[in-house]
Amino acid sequence: RANKLRHLARKSRKMDINIPLRHYVLEQLGRLWSPEQIAKRLKILYPENMNMQISHESIYSYLYVLSRGALRKELVKCLRHHHINRRPRSGKSRRNCASIQNYISIEERPAEIADRIIPGHWEGDLLMGHNNGSALGTLVERTTRMTFLVQLKDKDARAVRESFAKEFKHLPKGLKRSLTYDQGQEMAEHKLFTKNTKIQVYFAHPHSPWERGTNENTNALIRQFFPKGTDFSKVTLANIKKAQDMLNDRPRKTLEFLTPHEVFGKLLH
């Protein structure tokens, strides 16, 4: 009897009988969206159509009752339930606080930046590759969560300064007001960066990743695309920008399940 009840429950699952719904859910899982992001986004897209709405609990349930096999394994692997543990940054070989001279501390940063009232304030970092031999630049806007992934030919101060400046070049003045960074030596040319871009750089305290929490959280998401041990010197620009677009097209809870592209795009028009 118990087996029969389980069979009936499995047979009547919404995603089994609603092919368009199942197609949408599986497609977004393949883009590394979470079940909650998918469920909330469906409510935005189909506010009057209950056939195209489903709870995130039902999505989880559907995935975990799938027959064990390649499809189930692949889909469950897309779920982000395995959070990346934050580790102290003091062990990274690229850190050398003494190399940063004449910097402006985060303590002098205007309150409007901390409160996320005005857009155009960014956080930056490097995502390190295999044995710290290569790196990927990451820039995230604090209000909209818009993220830029920056290909780097090298991870020295000059290469980082030039690559970050180039990434910001196409943005209007109102959307590039400040950059908050840690005290990694790759930002040693911060004064020249500010002179060329008019973007003021503020430096967090040593070993205080929570002072750039938006960037730290975004880096954890980027690791879905580029796991630890990635050799960034072998990753093409096309693949970097594909990951950037997938990240910016993902609905965010903090944006009421709009995407960074949508929110940032409104500021450009």
N, C-alpha and C positions, 0 to 999 in steps of 0.2 A: 504493500500500500504506500509506504514511504517513497519507494522508487517511482511509483506511478505519479504521486503528487509532484515530485521533483521534475519528472518528465513534462507534466502539464505546465508547470511554472516556466520551465526552459522553453517550451514550445510557444508560450504566449508572450515572450519578451518583446517589447516594442521594437527593438532594433532587428529582431528576426523578421518581422512582418512589414516593416517600413523601410524599404530599400533606399529611398532618397536620404532618409535620416541616417541610416547606417553608413551610407557612402560619405556623407558629410563628416560624421564622427570619426570614421577611420582615416579619412583624408587629413583631418586636423591633428589626429594623433601622430600621423606620419610626419607632420610639421612640428612635432614636439610640443603641442599645446597640452595643457593639463585637462582632465575631465571637467573641472570647475570652469576653466576658461571657455571650453566648448559649450557647456550648458548655458552659461550666462550670455555668450555671444549669440546663441540660437534665439534667446528671448529678445535680443535687440533686432535680429534679422527677421524674425517671424512672431511679432507681438500678438497677432490675432489667430495664429495657426497652431493649435495645441498639438497637432500631429507632427509638427517639426520642432517640438520642445521635449526635453528629457532632462532629468536630474543628473547631477554628477555621480550620485550614488548608484543610479541605474547603469551608468557607463562602466563604473568600476565592476559592478556585479556581472555585467555582460562579459567583460574581459576575463574575469576570473573563473567563469563557468565554461569558457571555451574549452573544447577538447585539447588536451595537451598535444602540442605539435609546433611546427615552425611558425604558423601564424600567431598563435597565442604568445609564444616566446618573443616574437618580434614586436608585437603590440605592447606587451607588458614592459618590455625594455624601454619603450617610449615614455613611460610614466616617470615622473620626477619625484618618487618617494624616497630615493636614496640621496639625501642632502649631503652636500660636500662640507666636511668639517673645516671650520676656519682655523688656520694655524698661525702661530706667531710669525711675523715677517722678518724678524731679526736675523734669521738664518740665511736669508737670500744674499748671495754673493754680490749682487749689484748694488746693495745699500751702502752708502757711505755719507752719513750726515755731514761730515766735515767739509764735503765738497760744495755744499750749497752756501753761497755767500750773499749777504745783504738781502735776505728774503723778508717778505711780509708774512707774519704769522696768521694762522686762521683766527686767532684771538682778535685781530684787527679787522676781520671780515664783517661787512655791514649785516645788520640783523635781517634785512630783506632777503639775503641769500639763504640763511639758515631756515627762514620761515617759508621758503619756496613761493613767495608772493609774486615775484617778477621772473619771467623766463629769461633764458640767455646765460644762465650760470651753470658751468660744467664741472664735472669731476674727471680726472684722468689717471691712467695707470699703464703699466706694461704687464702683459700676460706672458710669463716666461716659457720658453720652449725647452726641449730636451737638454739637460745638463746646463741650463742657462746659456746655451750657445746661440739662441735666436729669441725673438720676441715679437709680440703683436701689440700694437698700441690700441688702447680702448678709451673712448671719450663718451660720457653719458650726460645728457642734459637733466638737471635735477627736477624740473617741473613736469616735463612731458615724458621722461625716460627715453627720449630719442638717443640712439646709440650709433656711434661711428666706430668701425673697426679699421685700424690704420696699418697698412703694410709697411714694414720697416726694412730697409736694406741693411741697417746696422742698429745697434741699441745704444750708441754713444750719444752724448749731449747734442752734437750738431745734427745728426740724422733725425733724432726725435724732434728737435726744434723745427727743422725744415718740414718734416712730414706732418706734424700737427698743424703748423701754420698753413700748409697747403690744404689740409682737410677743412679748416675753418674759412678759407678764402672765399668760398662761394656763398657764405651766409651773410644776411644783412646785419648791419651794425647792432641792432637791437637784440639780436639772438646770439651774440658773442660778447658778453660783458665780463665774465671772469672764469678762471679755471682754478679749481682746488686740487692740489697734488700732494703726494707724500714726499718724503725727503730723499728720494732716490737720485743718484748722481746724474741720471739721464736728463734731469731738469736743471742742470747747472747753468745753462744759458738762458735762464728765465727772463733776465732783464732785456736781452736782445729779442726774445720771443715777444715780450710785451711791447717793445718799441716798434716791432714790425707789424704786429697784429692789433695793437691797442687793447689787448685782453690782459687784465690784471691777474697775476698768479698769486694765490694764497697757499701757504704750506701748512699741512697738518703737523701735529706733534709726532715725534719718532715713535714707531711701533703702535700707532693708534688708528687701525683700519676703520673703526667705527665712526671716525670723523669724516670718512668718505664712504658712508654706508651704501649709498646708491651705487657707486662704482663697484664696491666689493660684491654686492648682491648680483649685479649685472655680470661680473666676471665669472661667478658661479654658473650663470646661465650659458655663458659663452663656452664654458668647458663641455657642454653637451655636444658642441660641434667640433671642438678642438681639445680632446682629452689631454691630461698631463702626459708629457713625453712627446708631444707633437713637435716636429721639426718645422718651424714656421718658414724657414728658408726654402722649403719644398712645397709650400702651400701657395697656389696661384691666387692672383688678385681676384679672379672671377669667383673662386670658391670662398674667399674672404667676404666679398660683397654679397654673395648668395646667403651666407650665414647672417650677415648684417640685416638684409631684407627680411629674412625669416624671423629674426628677433624683433624687428620693428613692426612687423605685421601680426604680432602675437598680442591678443587682448590682455590688458593688465587690470587686475582687481583695483589697484590704486587709482586707475583712470576710469573707474566705473565700467570696465570691460570694453572700453575703446582701445585702439591700438596707438602706440607712439607715433606712427606715421600719420594717423588721422588727426591727433591732437596737435602735433608739430606742424602739420600741413596747414591747419587753420591759421596759425601764426604767420605763415608766409604770404597769406592773401589778405 
